[in-house]
Amino acid sequence: MKLAARKRNLWLRARMVQLIREFFIERGYLEIDTPQLISAPAPEVHIEAISAGGRYLQTSPELCMKRLLASGFPKIFQISKCFRRGERGDCHLPEFSLLEWYRTGIDYHLLMDECEELIRFVSQRLDMGGKIPYRANKIDLKKPWQRISVSAAFDRYASTSLKSALEKGCYDRVMVEEIEPNLGMIMPTFLYDYPAAMAALARLKPVNRALAERFEIYIAGLELANGFSELNDPAEQRFRFERELQIRDAEGKETYPMPERFLRSLEHMPDAAGIALGVDRFAMLFSGALKIDEVVPFTPEEV
């Protein structure tokens, strides 16, 4: 796609980013800007960090932002560049933009409510009205949005149960091939209550520790955001990081330093919820673009 052909989408994207800032500033959030070059990323099996001069380009600003939560900043947001090695496709770039926001005193259910408010706010201010046309669908933004648990989604859309998929090691394949294409086709869908094995940095449900207080947002089959009630138990988080590093080592992948400053800060972090939303995919949604290449000034192949 020629650079000039992206002009309309880049104007829309710029307006969208301005509206995101307006939304959070009006609600008393502090915009912050954390370093992109960090000493240690969060060790996750399926996310590959890019090393740079003995440090790493951030895969997400999450660790630094949570350290701010622990230091007494109750409502913060950031729009930042992030980097992940090996990610390239119609909806993926190795260098991409994330919106992350964190708020103390709420859980993942209240965070879902705030996600609804943000997306409806941006849509209305862009004169999209109450429906967004995308991928031959008209997505109705009228509340309440659909909320479906991972277990229920497997029962409804998958050829196997959640339990069986986890036991057979085919969870990711079934999710991508059988479940995700059905999500958010009429209205945005929150997929929530992930298995504990997929908790990452999320808190487990107190009444059922087999599940994590985590959700993702899907619109027209497009995964837009990943949020959760934050784990603030440093011992549990260290255990999870160690397990991820062991798996990475067994698979011959690079193992990262333990993010010790982050783990120490968890001792002081209050209950909170936070989320990462893909800005590039958000722009795809509002512009009608089918490829992420259409909403960025340059792709990796053009620089």
Buried (B, 14 or more C-beta within 10 A) or exposed (E): EEEEEBEEBBEBBEBBBEBBBEBBEEBEBEEBEBEBEBBBBBBBBEBBBBEEEEBBBBBBBBBBBBBBBBEEBBBBBBBBEBBBBEBBEEBBBBBBBBBBBBBBEBBBBEBBEBBBEBBBBBBEBBEBEEBBEBBEBEBEBEEEBBBBBBBBBBEEBBEBEBEBBBEEEBBEEBBEEBBBEBBBBEBBBBBBBBBBEBBBBBBBBEEEEEBBBBBBBBBBBBBBBBBBBBBBBBEBBBEBBEEBBEBBEEEEBEEBEBBEEBBEBBEEBEEBBBBBBBBBBBBBBBBEBEEBBBBBEEBEEEE
